[in-house]
Every structure is written in C-alpha cells, then in structure tokens.
Amino acid sequence: MDRLLYVSMTGANQVMKGQAVTAHNIANVSTTGFKASLQEAVGQEIQGRGLPTRVNVLSDHSRVDFAPGTLQATGRDLDVALRGDAWMVVQGPDGDEALTRRGDLQVDATGLITTGAGHPVLGDGGPIAVPPNSKLTVGQDGTISVVPLGQGAEVQAIVDRIRLVIPESDNLDRGADGLFRPREGEIPPADAAASLISGHLETSNVNMAQAMVDMIEQSRQFELHVKMMRTADDNGARAAELMRMS
C-alpha cells in the first residue's frame, strides 16, 4: 500500500508536468523554427532510514527535439531558413548572445534587424542595422546587402553578415525566453560551412497529431494514478478496520 501510494502520487504529479509540456508544444505549433520539448520519467527509490518501500517518479523535460521542421517558401526577402545544423546568433533580453532558428526577420523603426520575437540579430560587428534602402537581400552565407535610397538596382552595398554557427545540439539548453545557449562553454565562432536559404521559413517541428494523442494518453494516465491513490486509501481504511476487529 505504501509503495502504491507513493508511486501513484508522484506519477500523477509528473503526468501533470507532462501535460504542461505537451500543451506548450501545441501552443507553438505555428511558431517559426520552434523545437518541441521532450519529457522522460523514471522511478527513483527514496534513500533513507527504513525499508526501501517508497518510490518517487522523476521526470526530465529539459530535453529538446532538434529534428528540423519543414521548409515553407514565402518569397519574402527577409525570411530565412537555416540549413542543416546551423543556428543564428541573436542578442537575448539580458544582453548576452544566444541562438535561434527563427528566421522571420524584421527591420524596426531604427533600422535594426530583429527576429519576429524582437531579438536583435548579431553580425560580425554586433547588432545589425541597415540604412534607408529600396531593397534588402540576404545571401546564402548571411551577407546582408541593400540598394540605398535614390540609387539604381545595380548599386548594392554590403552592410554586414549574420553570424551563423554550428554548435553541438547535445550541449544546448533552452531558456525561459525561448532562446538556446550552450550548457558548457561559449557560443562558437562563425562557421563558414553554415548557410541559409532566403525566401523560406522553417516551420515548427511539433507533430500536431502526435501531440494531441499524447495529451489524451496523459489525461488517461492521470485518471489511472488518481484511481490508484483511491485504491490505496481504501486498502488502508480496510486494514485499519481489521486491526480494530482483532
């Protein structure tokens, strides 16, 4: 009974956390470049005095599915999709460097290039700002070129180059701001092998159908754990009743 109660109690708690992870994935099914979160649960015996009868369920939802999303052609000059294992370096809300695969770039009122989430894109010289222009293009190597206002299409000026890196996916953690940072060490330097595709966006890699199935399964698992807790409580009450009779 004791083991049953602890397993079901901690199991229900972790299922609730799993539902939160699944709900977060579903909420970002349309977010450009989003990487789904994964969750694993394992049994862990409580160490201490007495017999090893209590078991907790521990979960790890810090893992990320780094599988690439599908490419969607948009034809927009500022939409870029990272090729292979490449990542784009941006400036996080805390001012530190971070990584993202979100390529729906924008130019704000001050000429600063940001992602759709508002994070400044970093180049070789820091945050990239473009002068007033009639056309802006992004090359495969991340080079940003503009046609200055009042100039013909044959006149192009290179502004900067987006910092593209190829980090080790196993060493990346996602922060509360949705950006990724190396767990150990610093962000690697720009990699000449990294490239992007202009006029395309990488969609979220969340499988909506699978996420809905996961949500249904987790709901049933929660109901099962609650039923097990009620069973443990009933068994305890009957055992106490038998003890009184004896």
N, C-alpha and C positions, 0 to 999 in steps of 0.2 A: 504493500500500500504506500509506504513511504517513498519508494523509488517511483512508483506510478505517479504520485502527486507531483514530485519534482520534475520528472520528465515532461509531463503534460503541461505544467505551469510554465516552465521555461520554453517549451516548444511553442505554446500559444503566443508568448511574448515575441519570439523570433519570427513567427509567421506574420505577426502584425508589422514588424520591421520589414519583412519581405514584401508585404503588400504596399508599404510606403515606397520601396524601391521600384516595384512594378508600376505603381501609379506615376512616379516621377518619369519613368521611361515613356509611358503612354502620353504624358503631358508634353514630351519633347519629340514626339514622332514627326513633327513638321519643322523642327529646329535644324537649320543648316549645319552640317558637319557634326551633329551630336553623336556621341558614343554611349551606347547603353551600359548601364551598371549591372553587375552580376552579383549574386549572393550565394554563399555556400554555408551549410550548417553542419556541425559535428557535435557528437556527445563528449562531454568533459566531466569526469568524476571530480567531486569536490574533495580536496585533500584536507585532512584534519583528524581530530580525535574521533574514535569510534569506528564502526564498521563502514566500509565504502558502499553505502546504500544510496547516497544522494548523487544524482547526475544532472548537470545543467546542460542546456543546449546553447552552444556558442555559434555565432554567425559572423561572416566576414563579407560585407557588402562594399568593400573598397576596390574590389577588382573591376576592371573595365573591359568591355568587349571592343577591341581595337580593329575589328573587321571593317573594311571600307564600305561606305554607303555607295549607292548607285550615282552615276553622273547624270545630271539633268542639264540639257542645253538651254540657255536663256538668251544668248546673243547680246547680252549686256557687257560692255567693255570692262566694267569694274567687278564683274562676277568672276571669281577664280576658284578652281578646284585643285587641291594639292595632289600630285602624282605619288603613287606608291606609299612609302613610309615618311614622306616629307611633312614637316609642320611649319607653320608661320609664327614668327616671334612678334608678340604684341606687348604693350605696357598694361599691367594689371592696375586695378583700383588703388593698390598700395604703392604704385610707382615702380615695382620690380618687374623684371622681364618674365614673361610666361609664354605658353604655347597654345595654339588653337588650330583647328582645321576649318573654322568658319570663314568662308570666303566671300560673303555678301558685303563687299566693301562700299563705303560711302565717303563723300567729301563734305565735311561740316562747314559751317559759316566762316571759319577762319582758314579754310584751305587744308585742314588736317585730314589725312586719310585714316578712317576708323573702320572697324568691323561693324556688322549690323547690331552688335551688342554695345557699341560705343567705345571699344578698346582701341587706342591708337596703335597703328601698325608701325613697327620699327624697321628702319633700313640701316644701311652702313653708317649713317651719321645720326642715328636716333630717330625720333618720331618723324614721319614723312609728311611734309607739307608741300602742296603744289600751288604754283601761281595761277592767276586767272588764265583760262585757256578755252579754246573752242573744241578741243578733242583731247582725250586722255586714253592711252593704251598701256597694257601690261604685257610684257614679253614672257616667254616660257621660263626664263631664268629669274623672273621677278622684276626686271628692269621697267621702271615707270617713265614713259615719255609723254610729252604734251606738245600740242601745237599752240603757241602763245596767241593771245588775242590780237587780231589785226594782221596776223601772218598767214601765208598760204599753207596748204596741206604739205607742201614739200619741205617746210621748215619745221623740224622736230627737235626738241630739247630734252635731253635725259635729266630727270630730276633726281632720282635715287633708285635703289634696288631693294626690294623687300628681302629681309633676312629669312632665308629658308634653311632649315636644319633637318637632320635625320637623327633623332635621339633613339635610345633603346626604349621600346614600349614597356618592357618589364620594369623600368625604373621610373615610370611616370605615375604621378598621383593627381587626381582631380581635386581642385579646391572648391570652396563654397561659392566662388564667383564663376564656376564653370570652366575655368582655365586650368591647364595642366602645367605641372612643374616637376623637375627631376627630384626623386626621393633622396638621392645622394648626388653630390657634385653640383656643377653649374650647367646651364644651358650650353650645349656645344656650339662651336663657331659655325658660321655659314658654310654650307656644303655645296660645292659646285655640281654635285650629282643630283641635288634636289631641284625639282622643276614643278611647274603648274600649268594648268590649261585655262586659258582665258575664254570668257563667254560661257562658262559652265559652273555649276554648283554641285557640291557633294551633299546628297540628302542624308538624313539621319539613318543610322543602321539598325534602328529599332524595328523588329518584326511585329507589326500591329496584331496580326492574327495570333501569333505565339504569346504575345503579352496578354491578350485577353484570356487565352486558355490558362496561362499562369495565374491570373487574378482569380479565375473560377476555382482552380485547384487549391489555391491558398485559402480561399474562403471556406472550402470544404474541410481543409486541414485544421483550420481554426475551430470549426464546429466540432470536429473529432476530438481535439485537445480539451475543449470545454466539457464534452461528454465524459472524457476520461477523468477529469477532475471531479465531476459529479459522482462518478462511479467510486472513486477513491474515498470521497466524503461519505457515501452510503455505506461502503465497506467498514469505514472507521466507526460509524454510528452503530452498525450491527455488532461489531466486535465489542464495543463498549457495553451494549445491551446484554450480550452473552456473559461478559465478565460480571455484570450486576446479578444475573441469574445464578451464576455459580457461587 
